[in-house]
């Protein structure tokens, strides 16, 4: 039985949970690859990735290439003498990298492939109103998230769950699934399933300002799913107009109220403690919101210090 020598590639918090589980299960991680440091915040100080923070804290060999085809990086990677690479939330690898180890390179993706290939699978599963999702391990090939599948694990999505909560549950599920995958690879007891494409496959598109904007003309369930699916990051947003002032607001938590009404769509109706926005089949009650220059707060907190006119609109 060949002893596994693993190079781990990842960047965000999601990847840290997986890396930590691999190490705690006594697998040898000979190197960690993560993104280069980036300026962040008002002071534009260099920010380390979550994976870099973990690697430094645990004295792991760390590489931060800006170019994955750079000859110096490829020589350094080769010198680690890994026989397996694991990728979790990193970036697309060139063939010269994913072909390097003798046992291959596998990826953990936070969806039940072939559905939700792409950059934001956790968000889109909630936005699209799915009732289940999961994680999949697969061997990397030359396209994005299309390689032969090794294992998948499924969980239900709670109707009130947001993307942050689902992220944490999938990180735990992913940790177990990666360790199960490692056991199969170590035993040489591996069968893979080729992904089959079809017209019904859903895609996890990259999130941008446009697809995070709330369209108040949609049904209440769709709007609530968008808010849940983008909370806590990057957050669903819209404009509020009050007395001709236009404000950009972010909404983090909401509740559906299905009932008939005669208000125009997008009307903002406030009491001393509650705020709701009219939609075609009822209202979206806003529970957590952020106004420009203010911190995220409950609507009750906001309405304690601010009042809105009767003609306030959301759009």
BAFI-3210 file (N, C-alpha, C; in Angstrom, 3 decimals, decimal comma, padded with zeros to 6 digits):
// residues 315
n [1|2|3|4|5|6|7|8|9|10|11|12|13|14|15|16|17|18|19|20|21|22|23|24|25|26|27|28|29|30|31|32|33|34|35|36|37|38|39|40|41|42|43|44|45|46|47|48|49|50|51|52|53|54|55|56|57|58|59|60|61|62|63|64|65|66|67|68|69|70|71|72|73|74|75|76|77|78|79|80|81|82|83|84|85|86|87|88|89|90|91|92|93|94|95|96|97|98|99|100|101|102|103|104|105|106|107|108|109|110|111|112|113|114|115|116|117|118|119|120|121|122|123|124|125|126|127|128|129|130|131|132|133|134|135|136|137|138|139|140|141|142|143|144|145|146|147|148|149|150|151|152|153|154|155|156|157|158|159|160|161|162|163|164|165|166|167|168|169|170|171|172|173|174|175|176|177|178|179|180|181|182|183|184|185|186|187|188|189|190|191|192|193|194|195|196|197|198|199|200|201|202|203|204|205|206|207|208|209|210|211|212|213|214|215|216|217|218|219|220|221|222|223|224|225|226|227|228|229|230|231|232|233|234|235|236|237|238|239|240|241|242|243|244|245|246|247|248|249|250|251|252|253|254|255|256|257|258|259|260|261|262|263|264|265|266|267|268|269|270|271|272|273|274|275|276|277|278|279|280|281|282|283|284|285|286|287|288|289|290|291|292|293|294|295|296|297|298|299|300|301|302|303|304|305|306|307|308|309|310|311|312|313|314|315]
n.u [000,847|000,698|002,086|000,378|001,323|000,559|-000,347|-002,029|-004,469|-005,999|-008,088|-010,193|-012,082|-013,731|-012,087|-010,201|-011,384|-011,510|-008,799|-007,827|-009,159|-008,029|-005,384|-005,802|-006,615|-004,306|-003,000|-000,309|000,624|002,439|002,776|001,261|-000,750|-001,748|-003,656|-002,046|-001,113|-003,462|-004,246|-006,463|-009,418|-009,760|-007,221|-005,779|-004,066|-001,956|-003,637|-003,818|-004,778|-007,340|-006,475|-003,694|-003,199|-003,818|-001,927|000,510|000,176|000,344|002,787|003,211|004,567|004,530|003,329|002,851|001,965|001,762|001,478|000,540|001,846|004,411|007,873|009,647|007,848|006,684|008,892|009,376|007,001|007,155|009,376|008,357|007,508|004,987|002,352|-000,282|-002,787|-004,985|-007,738|-009,551|-011,840|-010,126|-008,557|-008,739|-006,688|-003,684|-002,949|-000,372|000,022|-002,158|-001,730|000,611|001,036|001,361|-000,928|-002,935|-005,118|-007,565|-010,726|-012,793|-016,114|-018,765|-021,429|-023,990|-022,727|-023,591|-024,828|-024,762|-022,097|-019,295|-018,689|-020,202|-021,725|-023,079|-024,579|-026,293|-027,820|-029,569|-030,737|-032,125|-034,066|-033,677|-034,186|-032,367|-028,830|-025,275|-022,007|-019,272|-016,601|-014,117|-012,006|-009,785|-010,079|-009,574|-011,575|-014,038|-015,061|-015,928|-014,896|-014,312|-016,380|-015,854|-016,853|-020,055|-021,994|-025,029|-027,203|-030,122|-031,646|-032,564|-035,629|-035,404|-032,747|-029,654|-027,020|-024,573|-024,954|-025,472|-023,055|-021,294|-022,259|-021,867|-019,103|-018,364|-019,518|-018,089|-015,511|-015,620|-016,224|-013,964|-012,003|-013,036|-012,704|-009,912|-009,271|-010,257|-008,587|-006,089|-006,367|-006,538|-008,969|-010,939|-013,636|-014,826|-017,314|-018,402|-019,307|-022,448|-023,619|-026,532|-029,485|-030,781|-029,072|-028,070|-026,398|-023,769|-023,418|-020,994|-021,191|-022,456|-022,928|-025,306|-026,777|-027,276|-029,117|-032,284|-035,390|-038,343|-040,698|-040,967|-042,220|-042,902|-041,583|-039,377|-037,931|-037,323|-035,743|-033,543|-032,511|-031,841|-029,999|-027,862|-026,892|-024,590|-022,976|-022,521|-024,588|-027,957|-029,320|-030,885|-032,493|-033,659|-036,033|-036,693|-038,414|-037,299|-034,619|-032,156|-031,164|-028,779|-029,407|-028,649|-029,975|-030,337|-031,855|-035,107|-038,719|-041,531|-044,747|-047,702|-050,402|-053,416|-053,510|-053,780|-051,727|-049,164|-046,537|-043,424|-043,832|-042,888|-043,672|-043,988|-044,022|-043,580|-041,752|-041,521|-040,835|-041,985|-042,058|-043,993|-045,004|-046,108|-047,670|-048,062|-046,186|-042,750|-041,269|-038,827|-036,093|-033,424|-031,068|-029,009|-027,990|-026,450|-023,223|-023,830|-023,893|-024,744|-027,989|-030,822|-034,187|-035,883|-034,059|-033,082|-035,415|-035,814|-034,269|-034,746|-037,055|-039,452|-040,980|-044,418|-044,410|-042,205|-040,223|-039,167|-036,879]
n.v [-001,190|002,103|004,907|007,908|011,044|014,241|017,148|020,063|022,253|025,345|028,167|029,788|030,001|027,729|025,768|025,460|024,002|021,473|020,875|020,863|018,621|016,574|016,593|016,038|013,458|012,166|012,118|012,695|015,874|017,386|019,816|023,063|024,933|028,183|031,221|034,252|036,954|039,607|043,124|044,583|046,104|049,441|050,486|049,111|047,007|044,117|041,095|037,879|034,686|032,491|029,859|030,210|031,393|029,215|027,323|028,563|028,669|026,009|025,166|024,288|023,521|026,096|027,443|030,177|030,786|033,138|032,618|029,662|028,203|028,892|028,281|028,088|027,733|025,268|023,598|023,764|022,648|020,061|019,177|018,667|016,140|014,852|012,375|012,674|015,146|017,489|019,533|022,292|024,709|026,535|027,371|027,166|024,587|024,249|021,682|020,608|020,804|019,394|016,866|016,034|014,446|010,904|009,527|011,168|014,131|015,291|016,965|018,662|019,495|021,714|020,674|018,505|017,028|016,368|018,878|022,392|023,129|025,311|028,663|029,409|027,382|026,820|029,099|029,269|026,930|027,448|029,877|028,970|027,494|024,822|021,690|019,930|019,314|018,862|017,341|016,608|014,485|014,442|013,480|015,765|017,201|018,661|020,598|022,682|021,382|018,890|016,328|012,718|011,248|010,458|010,100|011,022|012,955|013,614|016,212|017,591|020,772|023,220|025,041|027,614|028,136|029,899|030,907|031,010|029,324|026,889|026,602|026,015|023,535|022,024|022,145|020,521|018,092|017,797|017,440|014,883|013,409|013,801|012,498|009,893|009,475|009,568|007,235|005,266|005,720|005,161|002,433|001,514|000,955|001,851|003,104|005,017|007,388|008,522|011,819|012,723|014,817|016,903|018,640|019,719|020,415|022,466|025,597|027,068|030,090|032,783|035,156|038,462|042,065|042,494|039,994|039,768|041,606|042,551|041,785|043,129|042,513|039,839|036,577|036,116|033,906|033,433|035,821|035,757|033,441|034,351|036,288|034,675|032,981|034,624|035,489|035,345|036,708|037,619|039,362|040,239|043,019|046,279|049,282|051,949|054,520|057,581|060,410|061,570|060,885|058,551|055,415|052,778|049,626|046,725|043,502|041,021|039,129|037,751|037,343|035,530|036,759|035,737|037,155|038,837|042,147|045,726|047,390|049,081|047,344|047,039|048,953|050,348|049,491|050,564|049,977|050,817|048,892|047,066|046,277|045,992|044,922|045,361|042,751|040,834|038,703|039,106|040,050|040,862|040,566|042,407|041,471|041,783|044,235|046,551|049,834|052,456|053,255|052,415|049,832|046,344|045,532|044,628|045,059|046,208|047,545|049,435|050,945|052,113|054,344|055,771|057,062|056,494|057,959|057,841|057,369|055,839|053,734|050,530|049,262]
n.w [000,000|-001,022|000,603|001,199|-000,046|000,208|-001,616|-000,886|-002,183|-001,884|-000,867|000,606|003,760|003,732|002,619|004,623|006,728|005,576|005,071|007,695|008,732|007,180|008,114|010,833|010,619|010,289|007,799|005,526|004,722|002,411|001,292|000,814|-001,314|-002,048|-002,706|-003,831|-001,593|-001,042|-001,362|001,018|002,453|003,925|004,435|002,612|003,282|003,011|002,755|004,146|002,823|004,153|004,175|004,033|006,542|008,186|007,323|008,048|010,825|011,416|010,619|007,939|004,716|002,368|-000,670|-002,899|-005,741|-008,455|-011,061|-012,401|-014,289|-014,209|-014,410|-012,212|-010,073|-010,848|-010,643|-007,883|-006,916|-007,973|-006,576|-004,085|-004,180|-004,151|-004,274|-004,656|-005,216|-003,715|-004,278|-003,167|-003,546|-005,104|-007,875|-011,482|-012,722|-014,669|-017,100|-016,766|-014,074|-012,766|-013,750|-012,600|-010,067|-009,312|-008,480|-009,215|-009,254|-007,164|-006,697|-004,351|-004,560|-003,802|-004,393|-005,766|-008,237|-011,708|-011,405|-010,682|-011,332|-011,155|-009,821|-007,515|-005,933|-003,496|-002,914|-005,197|-005,055|-002,947|-003,824|-006,064|-004,864|-004,120|-002,410|-001,523|-001,385|-001,651|-001,562|-003,786|-004,702|-007,224|-009,967|-011,427|-014,660|-017,947|-018,050|-016,301|-013,313|-014,343|-014,275|-013,735|-011,300|-007,849|-005,098|-003,671|-001,342|000,327|001,575|003,218|002,530|004,743|004,988|005,999|006,027|005,553|003,215|004,573|006,797|005,505|004,159|006,318|007,178|004,874|004,720|006,862|006,005|003,648|004,642|005,815|003,519|001,909|003,461|003,361|000,620|000,434|001,840|000,091|-002,127|-001,024|-000,457|-002,987|-004,010|-005,960|-007,824|-010,480|-011,641|-014,691|-015,528|-016,861|-019,339|-019,648|-020,854|-018,691|-016,663|-013,980|-013,459|-011,502|-011,522|-011,522|-008,923|-009,195|-009,251|-010,590|-010,630|-007,952|-007,242|-005,955|-007,393|-007,083|-008,313|-008,552|-007,355|-003,815|-002,618|-004,321|-004,020|-001,285|-001,259|-002,747|-000,994|001,246|-000,008|-000,537|001,823|004,520|002,729|-000,671|-000,096|-000,772|-002,553|-002,961|-004,189|-002,115|-002,161|-000,649|-000,034|-002,378|-002,074|-002,910|-001,814|-001,390|-000,232|001,748|002,225|004,626|005,960|005,879|005,785|004,623|003,862|002,898|001,448|000,369|-001,055|-001,640|-002,356|-004,272|-006,050|-004,401|-002,481|000,621|003,807|007,057|010,588|014,073|014,732|012,663|009,210|005,959|002,529|-000,355|-002,462|-005,374|-004,487|-001,807|001,012|001,709|004,674|006,237|008,123|008,822|008,018|006,114|005,948|003,940|005,124|007,662|010,228|009,873|010,939|013,040|011,852|013,722|015,371|013,515|012,955|015,330|015,356|013,076|010,689|008,063|005,141|003,938|001,253|000,582|-001,441|-002,668|-005,011]
ca.u [000,000|001,532|001,772|-000,020|002,028|-000,494|-000,307|-003,390|-004,638|-007,264|-007,940|-011,063|-012,398|-014,294|-010,971|-009,471|-012,019|-011,138|-007,368|-007,684|-009,615|-007,021|-004,235|-006,225|-006,731|-002,920|-002,452|000,868|000,476|003,825|002,781|-000,020|-000,733|-002,879|-003,591|-001,122|-001,715|-004,114|-004,597|-007,881|-009,847|-009,484|-005,781|-005,183|-003,006|-001,966|-004,433|-003,531|-005,950|-007,624|-005,616|-002,326|-003,181|-003,793|-000,642|001,547|-000,049|000,631|004,139|003,149|005,274|003,543|003,672|001,826|002,296|000,834|001,334|000,648|002,698|005,769|008,824|010,157|006,789|006,550|010,045|009,139|005,901|007,697|010,326|007,618|007,406|003,645|001,740|-001,704|-003,128|-006,393|-008,101|-010,825|-012,074|-008,879|-008,730|-008,531|-005,279|-003,208|-002,736|000,963|-000,079|-003,034|-001,194|001,912|001,168|001,082|-002,293|-003,892|-005,543|-009,025|-011,348|-014,064|-017,004|-019,903|-022,736|-024,153|-022,427|-023,121|-025,489|-024,076|-020,686|-019,006|-018,060|-021,012|-022,738|-023,872|-025,540|-027,310|-028,734|-030,616|-031,440|-033,038|-035,093|-033,440|-034,449|-031,199|-027,566|-024,276|-020,630|-018,787|-015,177|-013,928|-010,675|-009,764|-009,688|-009,235|-012,693|-014,375|-015,986|-016,521|-014,141|-014,944|-016,754|-015,420|-017,903|-020,857|-022,774|-026,194|-027,922|-031,311|-031,534|-033,690|-036,326|-035,000|-031,287|-028,990|-025,814|-023,529|-025,251|-025,285|-021,595|-020,652|-022,666|-021,209|-017,684|-018,264|-019,804|-016,965|-014,360|-015,832|-016,197|-012,565|-011,304|-013,517|-012,056|-008,502|-009,217|-010,430|-007,375|-005,000|-006,601|-006,597|-010,308|-011,599|-014,366|-015,329|-018,490|-018,254|-020,443|-023,209|-024,236|-027,875|-029,991|-031,379|-028,040|-028,087|-025,043|-023,498|-022,760|-020,285|-022,079|-022,069|-023,885|-026,597|-027,585|-027,550|-030,124|-033,642|-036,453|-039,529|-041,864|-040,993|-042,985|-042,272|-040,666|-038,138|-037,190|-036,801|-034,644|-032,379|-031,958|-031,192|-028,890|-026,753|-026,581|-024,237|-022,103|-022,226|-025,821|-028,912|-029,410|-031,850|-032,558|-034,801|-036,173|-037,499|-038,359|-036,400|-033,264|-031,979|-030,190|-028,524|-029,481|-028,440|-030,941|-029,700|-032,809|-036,477|-039,770|-042,599|-046,133|-048,566|-051,773|-053,867|-053,374|-054,004|-050,585|-048,346|-045,342|-042,257|-044,159|-042,263|-044,651|-043,297|-044,585|-042,466|-040,770|-041,526|-040,774|-042,273|-042,097|-045,079|-044,748|-047,397|-048,486|-048,031|-045,141|-041,493|-040,926|-037,364|-035,695|-032,056|-030,825|-027,863|-028,059|-025,116|-022,488|-024,251|-023,634|-025,885|-028,773|-032,208|-035,079|-036,368|-032,986|-033,056|-036,610|-035,707|-033,547|-035,001|-038,433|-039,602|-042,223|-045,399|-044,197|-040,920|-040,314|-038,001|-036,811]
ca.v [000,000|003,299|005,964|009,125|012,314|015,092|018,607|020,599|023,565|025,986|029,564|030,385|029,305|026,407|024,836|025,255|022,904|020,210|020,666|020,521|017,232|015,691|016,523|015,370|012,024|011,663|012,043|013,554|016,990|017,819|021,192|023,759|025,993|029,093|032,444|035,320|037,945|040,704|044,279|044,569|047,099|050,860|050,727|048,288|046,153|042,786|040,141|036,469|033,816|031,664|028,672|030,613|031,554|027,872|026,691|029,181|028,277|024,581|024,919|023,527|024,115|026,934|028,090|031,125|031,204|034,000|031,959|028,215|027,593|029,409|027,167|027,993|027,115|023,854|022,888|023,674|021,689|018,739|018,816|018,197|014,685|014,379|011,415|013,005|016,542|017,736|020,919|022,718|026,159|027,187|027,954|026,156|024,191|023,799|020,235|020,261|020,708|018,317|015,565|015,786|013,326|009,577|009,084|012,130|015,309|015,329|018,203|018,590|020,563|021,800|020,407|017,155|017,124|017,491|020,161|023,487|023,372|026,743|029,420|029,700|026,320|026,874|030,195|029,017|025,873|028,106|030,847|028,236|026,800|023,374|021,135|019,127|019,540|017,946|017,532|015,567|014,439|013,986|013,714|016,949|017,089|019,969|021,551|023,059|020,532|017,896|015,075|011,486|011,387|009,399|009,958|012,195|012,863|014,486|016,693|018,411|022,212|023,693|026,127|028,917|028,166|030,814|030,355|030,850|028,123|025,730|026,536|025,336|022,121|021,365|022,015|019,314|016,946|017,694|016,897|013,431|012,836|013,806|011,423|008,632|009,386|009,216|005,814|004,476|005,864|004,441|000,987|001,174|000,366|003,042|003,095|006,368|007,508|009,632|012,746|012,789|016,129|016,957|020,011|020,188|020,711|023,853|026,144|027,967|031,257|033,704|036,201|039,825|043,050|042,359|038,846|039,868|042,669|042,041|042,203|043,050|042,046|038,366|036,025|036,237|032,781|033,647|036,925|035,254|032,513|035,159|036,897|033,585|032,425|035,584|035,915|036,735|037,321|039,063|040,034|040,768|044,474|047,012|050,724|052,546|055,970|058,220|061,882|061,775|060,410|057,140|054,720|051,366|048,863|045,281|042,784|039,768|038,144|038,159|036,364|035,632|036,903|035,589|037,655|039,794|043,557|046,636|048,306|048,877|046,526|047,805|049,894|050,022|049,779|050,460|050,313|051,210|047,805|046,159|046,829|045,000|045,427|044,722|041,977|040,580|037,716|039,377|040,951|040,372|041,264|042,518|041,226|042,266|045,153|047,458|051,074|052,967|053,860|051,860|048,409|045,449|045,539|044,162|046,139|046,885|048,489|050,522|051,782|052,812|055,601|056,370|056,852|056,614|058,554|056,875|057,063|055,144|052,607|049,657|048,801]
ca.w [000,000|-001,156|001,576|000,505|000,184|-000,346|-001,753|-000,752|-002,819|-001,516|-000,461|001,623|005,022|003,413|002,394|005,886|007,449|004,919|005,324|009,112|008,914|006,565|009,029|012,071|010,319|010,186|006,439|005,383|003,781|002,171|000,813|000,668|-002,338|-001,872|-003,515|-003,398|-000,693|-001,768|-000,527|001,391|003,440|003,642|004,438|001,545|003,801|002,408|003,531|003,900|002,671|005,334|004,087|004,404|008,003|008,782|006,982|008,873|012,220|011,570|010,079|006,695|003,572|001,693|-001,945|-003,342|-007,111|-009,194|-012,365|-012,163|-015,325|-014,017|-014,315|-010,834|-009,257|-011,227|-010,057|-006,433|-006,719|-008,282|-005,525|-002,904|-004,366|-003,778|-005,204|-004,758|-004,946|-003,387|-004,568|-002,587|-003,696|-005,488|-009,208|-012,517|-012,817|-015,985|-017,200|-016,272|-012,609|-012,295|-014,188|-011,995|-009,125|-009,892|-008,139|-009,761|-008,505|-007,047|-006,242|-003,625|-005,023|-002,884|-005,007|-006,298|-009,669|-012,543|-011,152|-010,006|-011,620|-011,214|-008,735|-006,318|-005,858|-002,258|-003,084|-006,222|-004,617|-002,145|-004,679|-006,946|-004,088|-003,979|-001,078|-001,137|-002,085|-001,118|-002,021|-004,696|-005,044|-008,607|-010,530|-012,291|-016,075|-018,523|-017,996|-014,916|-012,541|-015,240|-014,230|-013,256|-009,888|-006,942|-004,080|-003,308|-000,104|000,165|002,754|002,961|002,798|005,546|004,269|006,536|006,096|004,624|002,575|005,582|007,591|004,635|003,948|007,441|007,175|003,735|005,053|007,692|005,142|002,717|005,374|005,905|002,165|001,465|004,175|002,760|-000,697|000,686|002,222|-001,138|-002,948|-000,353|-000,610|-004,412|-004,171|-006,494|-009,094|-010,745|-012,509|-015,653|-015,527|-018,109|-019,558|-020,238|-020,993|-017,433|-015,659|-013,496|-013,352|-010,366|-012,125|-010,649|-008,412|-009,545|-008,726|-011,284|-010,200|-006,514|-007,021|-005,732|-008,309|-006,230|-009,074|-008,519|-006,231|-002,495|-002,359|-005,090|-003,402|-000,009|-001,580|-003,145|000,226|002,005|-000,778|-000,600|003,189|004,832|001,730|-000,712|000,340|-001,753|-002,387|-003,798|-003,894|-001,417|-002,348|000,388|-000,230|-003,527|-001,787|-003,294|-000,974|-001,686|001,021|001,693|003,066|005,035|006,479|005,572|006,053|003,627|004,326|001,723|001,658|-000,647|-000,662|-002,776|-002,475|-005,471|-005,789|-003,968|-001,402|001,912|004,856|008,347|011,892|014,938|014,868|011,504|007,857|004,925|001,153|-001,083|-003,684|-006,015|-003,772|-000,370|001,496|002,281|005,915|006,343|009,511|009,041|006,897|006,279|005,174|003,635|006,232|008,946|010,365|009,706|012,175|012,916|011,418|014,936|015,766|012,534|013,077|016,614|015,190|011,758|010,219|006,609|004,693|003,440|-000,172|000,390|-002,385|-002,895|-006,411]
c.u [000,890|001,115|001,464|000,839|001,222|-000,042|-001,758|-003,448|-005,997|-007,008|-008,855|-011,250|-012,916|-013,181|-010,229|-010,046|-011,629|-009,676|-007,139|-008,081|-008,613|-005,853|-004,594|-006,440|-005,372|-002,446|-001,308|000,621|001,865|003,912|001,372|000,165|-001,959|-002,653|-002,555|-001,855|-002,293|-004,365|-006,096|-008,161|-009,409|-007,997|-005,037|-003,968|-003,105|-002,686|-004,057|-004,841|-006,129|-006,729|-004,166|-002,198|-003,043|-002,428|000,490|001,427|000,350|001,960|004,145|003,924|004,256|004,110|002,514|002,130|001,281|000,548|001,581|001,465|004,149|006,750|009,370|009,121|006,675|007,697|009,872|008,059|006,395|008,624|009,642|007,360|006,060|003,186|000,241|-001,886|-004,628|-006,665|-009,467|-010,922|-010,768|-009,085|-008,463|-007,030|-004,896|-002,906|-001,410|000,959|-000,933|-002,565|000,055|001,947|000,708|-000,342|-003,364|-004,172|-007,056|-009,496|-012,554|-014,901|-018,277|-021,247|-022,806|-023,963|-023,237|-023,845|-024,589|-022,562|-020,480|-018,670|-018,872|-022,105|-023,626|-024,961|-026,666|-028,271|-029,879|-031,425|-032,479|-034,061|-034,916|-033,754|-033,322|-029,989|-026,555|-022,895|-020,240|-017,265|-015,051|-012,494|-010,739|-009,386|-009,529|-010,404|-013,041|-015,436|-016,652|-015,907|-014,920|-015,153|-016,308|-016,522|-018,790|-021,668|-023,841|-026,713|-029,130|-030,992|-032,773|-034,325|-035,954|-033,486|-030,715|-027,679|-024,687|-023,717|-025,029|-023,802|-020,938|-021,013|-021,992|-019,712|-017,471|-018,498|-018,650|-015,741|-014,445|-015,677|-014,771|-011,788|-011,739|-012,872|-010,593|-008,351|-009,334|-009,172|-006,224|-005,134|-006,519|-007,948|-011,249|-012,354|-014,952|-016,528|-018,304|-019,504|-021,121|-023,866|-025,664|-028,376|-030,513|-030,352|-028,089|-026,660|-024,928|-022,711|-022,028|-021,263|-021,542|-023,156|-025,275|-027,416|-027,807|-028,626|-031,519|-034,585|-037,770|-040,786|-041,980|-041,842|-042,181|-041,252|-039,335|-037,289|-036,558|-035,637|-033,374|-031,704|-031,227|-029,916|-027,679|-026,346|-025,666|-023,397|-022,463|-023,417|-026,655|-029,083|-030,507|-031,718|-033,792|-034,844|-037,118|-037,316|-037,287|-034,938|-033,182|-030,854|-030,019|-028,513|-029,212|-029,411|-030,399|-030,681|-034,218|-037,442|-040,877|-043,951|-047,024|-049,977|-052,118|-053,726|-053,687|-052,915|-049,856|-047,070|-044,159|-042,556|-043,519|-043,210|-043,996|-044,248|-043,393|-041,375|-040,644|-041,467|-041,111|-042,374|-043,150|-044,567|-046,092|-048,282|-048,448|-046,962|-043,872|-041,235|-039,416|-036,966|-034,300|-031,614|-029,576|-028,030|-026,651|-024,473|-022,878|-023,902|-024,904|-026,665|-030,158|-033,069|-035,610|-035,342|-032,975|-034,207|-036,665|-035,069|-033,830|-036,462|-038,494|-040,936|-043,151|-045,161|-042,839|-041,127|-039,013|-038,033|-035,414]
c.v [001,250|004,363|007,259|010,313|013,383|016,548|019,084|021,996|024,134|027,395|029,968|029,507|027,892|025,371|024,510|024,075|021,547|019,875|020,220|019,057|016,241|015,496|015,771|013,865|011,405|011,384|013,046|014,609|017,605|019,257|021,738|024,873|026,869|030,361|033,421|036,298|039,102|041,876|044,260|045,655|048,503|051,150|049,974|047,498|044,788|041,817|038,715|035,714|033,010|030,427|029,028|030,759|030,187|027,204|027,239|028,728|026,823|024,163|024,026|024,263|024,833|027,522|028,992|031,626|032,192|033,388|030,453|027,490|028,048|028,262|026,984|027,329|025,627|023,022|022,706|022,638|020,260|018,243|018,345|016,686|014,130|013,309|011,647|014,492|016,647|019,222|021,216|024,238|026,899|027,891|026,858|025,872|023,877|022,297|019,806|020,125|019,511|016,923|015,134|014,575|011,996|009,101|010,084|013,303|015,268|016,603|017,856|019,779|020,534|021,747|018,931|017,253|016,075|018,830|021,121|023,423|024,886|027,343|029,493|028,649|026,384|027,929|029,820|027,894|026,479|029,076|030,146|027,387|025,300|022,926|020,211|019,569|018,563|018,314|016,348|015,649|013,867|014,277|014,859|016,563|018,508|020,956|021,817|022,118|019,435|016,501|013,899|011,545|010,172|009,122|011,191|011,909|013,938|014,961|017,517|019,872|022,632|024,910|027,518|029,113|029,199|030,202|030,131|029,589|026,850|025,510|025,716|023,850|021,362|021,210|020,752|018,051|016,704|017,090|015,376|012,768|012,785|012,674|010,051|008,396|008,978|007,741|004,918|004,521|005,070|002,924|000,551|000,597|001,420|002,735|004,488|006,323|008,726|010,507|012,755|014,158|015,960|018,385|020,580|020,550|022,198|024,307|027,092|029,172|032,085|034,794|037,576|040,787|042,838|041,182|038,778|040,924|042,056|042,639|042,025|042,623|040,521|037,871|036,063|035,133|032,982|034,758|036,467|034,290|033,265|035,751|035,840|033,113|033,338|036,091|034,899|037,422|036,780|039,946|040,534|042,263|045,052|048,499|051,014|054,014|056,499|059,721|062,236|061,402|058,922|056,515|053,284|050,607|047,390|044,616|041,382|038,700|038,663|037,019|036,602|035,791|036,848|036,067|038,654|041,222|044,419|047,694|048,058|048,123|047,430|048,849|049,416|050,468|049,532|050,710|050,735|050,141|046,928|046,924|045,715|045,689|044,634|043,994|041,480|039,608|037,915|040,383|040,161|041,211|041,244|042,425|041,759|043,035|045,985|048,658|051,609|053,634|053,360|050,380|047,617|045,432|044,961|045,349|046,915|047,912|049,701|051,493|052,520|054,189|056,316|056,124|057,131|057,248|057,494|056,514|056,416|053,916|051,802|049,230|048,357]
c.w [000,000|-000,143|000,823|000,949|-000,565|-000,466|-001,742|-001,368|-002,461|-001,033|000,695|002,859|004,775|003,270|003,683|006,666|006,887|005,221|006,771|009,370|008,330|007,531|010,311|011,873|009,961|008,762|006,321|004,305|003,595|001,662|000,677|-000,360|-002,112|-002,695|-002,950|-002,487|-001,510|-000,830|-000,222|002,418|003,075|003,576|003,358|002,040|003,153|003,320|003,145|003,672|003,953|005,356|004,453|005,919|008,684|008,547|007,849|010,334|012,475|010,923|008,834|005,601|002,691|000,408|-002,356|-004,757|-007,664|-010,567|-012,187|-013,238|-015,212|-013,736|-012,898|-009,922|-009,564|-010,660|-008,548|-006,112|-006,923|-007,174|-004,243|-002,964|-003,878|-004,760|-005,368|-004,464|-004,686|-003,568|-003,955|-002,712|-003,983|-006,820|-010,223|-012,669|-014,258|-015,933|-016,591|-014,745|-012,194|-012,729|-013,408|-011,044|-009,728|-009,613|-008,578|-008,836|-008,392|-006,371|-005,374|-004,071|-004,190|-003,611|-005,370|-007,805|-010,434|-012,307|-010,374|-010,115|-011,608|-009,866|-007,449|-006,100|-004,623|-002,404|-004,035|-005,843|-003,805|-003,001|-005,560|-006,197|-003,979|-002,548|-000,626|-001,944|-001,507|-001,590|-002,909|-004,782|-006,450|-009,042|-011,535|-013,717|-016,623|-018,598|-016,532|-014,349|-013,380|-015,114|-013,640|-011,743|-009,078|-005,918|-004,061|-002,057|-000,151|001,518|002,316|003,268|003,574|004,875|004,784|006,559|005,127|004,123|003,580|006,411|006,766|004,338|005,053|007,485|006,027|003,966|005,900|006,875|004,177|003,370|005,455|004,545|001,618|002,151|003,638|001,390|-000,542|001,051|000,993|-002,010|-002,328|-000,510|-002,076|-004,800|-004,749|-007,781|-009,287|-011,675|-013,398|-015,589|-016,891|-018,216|-020,059|-020,172|-019,676|-016,365|-015,291|-013,220|-012,160|-010,865|-011,076|-010,203|-008,802|-009,068|-009,317|-010,759|-008,690|-006,207|-006,905|-006,769|-007,553|-006,979|-009,078|-007,350|-004,930|-002,234|-003,074|-004,481|-002,095|-000,234|-001,987|-001,904|001,056|001,315|-000,871|000,784|003,873|003,763|000,348|-000,306|-000,848|-001,484|-003,265|-003,485|-003,053|-001,822|-001,279|000,252|-001,251|-003,251|-002,132|-002,471|-001,443|-000,367|000,750|002,665|003,341|005,506|006,250|005,893|005,045|004,328|003,085|002,077|000,562|-000,114|-001,877|-002,889|-003,794|-005,097|-005,441|-002,908|-000,103|003,015|006,207|009,510|012,759|014,991|013,635|010,192|006,884|003,569|000,399|-002,314|-004,210|-005,241|-002,258|-000,015|001,816|003,520|006,068|007,817|009,828|007,806|007,182|005,360|004,947|004,855|007,605|009,012|010,090|011,014|011,941|012,501|012,622|015,420|014,833|012,768|014,404|016,438|013,885|011,385|008,718|006,266|004,108|001,977|-000,445|-000,491|-002,399|-004,349|-006,743]
res [x|x|x|x|x|x|x|x|x|x|x|x|x|x|x|x|x|x|x|x|x|x|x|x|x|x|x|x|x|x|x|x|x|x|x|x|x|x|x|x|x|x|x|x|x|x|x|x|x|x|x|x|x|x|x|x|x|x|x|x|x|x|x|x|x|x|x|x|x|x|x|x|x|x|x|x|x|x|x|x|x|x|x|x|x|x|x|x|x|x|x|x|x|x|x|x|x|x|x|x|x|x|x|x|x|x|x|x|x|x|x|x|x|x|x|x|x|x|x|x|x|x|x|x|x|x|x|x|x|x|x|x|x|x|x|x|x|x|x|x|x|x|x|x|x|x|x|x|x|x|x|x|x|x|x|x|x|x|x|x|x|x|x|x|x|x|x|x|x|x|x|x|x|x|x|x|x|x|x|x|x|x|x|x|x|x|x|x|x|x|x|x|x|x|x|x|x|x|x|x|x|x|x|x|x|x|x|x|x|x|x|x|x|x|x|x|x|x|x|x|x|x|x|x|x|x|x|x|x|x|x|x|x|x|x|x|x|x|x|x|x|x|x|x|x|x|x|x|x|x|x|x|x|x|x|x|x|x|x|x|x|x|x|x|x|x|x|x|x|x|x|x|x|x|x|x|x|x|x|x|x|x|x|x|x|x|x|x|x|x|x|x|x|x|x|x|x|x|x|x|x|x|x|x|x|x|x|x|x|x|x|x|x|x|x]
***
